[in-house]
Amino acid sequence: MKYLHTAVRVNDLDEALNFYQDVMGLEELHRFRGHRRPCTIVFMAAPGDDQAQIEVVHYDDPEERARTLGFSHVAYEVDNIYATCAELLDKGAEIPMPPSDGFMAFVRCPDGAAIELLQKGGALDPVEPWASMPISGDW
C-alpha cells in the first residue's frame, strides 16, 4: 500500500481554504466535484511536497456538513483492490463501502475511523461478488 492523503470535512470552504493556504502555507493542487455525494473536493499540499496531501471536502447539503464535520479518512493506493479487500474480509475487517466500481472501497477500523482504498492506475472491471455488495452505513 502507498499512503495518498488524509481527508477533512469542512463547514465553510472559503474559510477552510484561507486557513490551509494563508495560515498553513499549503497550495491547491486540484479540485473536482464528488461523484457519490454532491460536494467540492480540493487537494492541497505543502510547496514541493505533493506526496503528502490533505483532501478538503465540502458537502453541498448543510445537514450533511453538520453531521460529518472534521476528520474523515486516510487513503491508501493498492495494487489490486479486490484482492486487498478479500484479504481484509478474511481477517475480519468491516468494509461498509465495498469496491463495487472496481476503484474505491472504505474499511472501518475498530474505533470507527475510515480508511479509503483506491485502485492503482484506475478502476478494474466490476466483478462479483463486489459489484452487487450493498453499501452500509457511513464511510
Secondary structure, 3 states (H helix, E strand, C coil): CEEEEEEEECCCHHHHHHHHHHHCCCEEEEEEECCCCCEEEEEEEECCEEEEEEEEEEECCHHHHHHHCEEEEEEEEECCHHHHHHHHHHCCCEEEECCCCCCEEEEECCCCCEEEEEECCCCCCCCCCHHHCCCCCCC
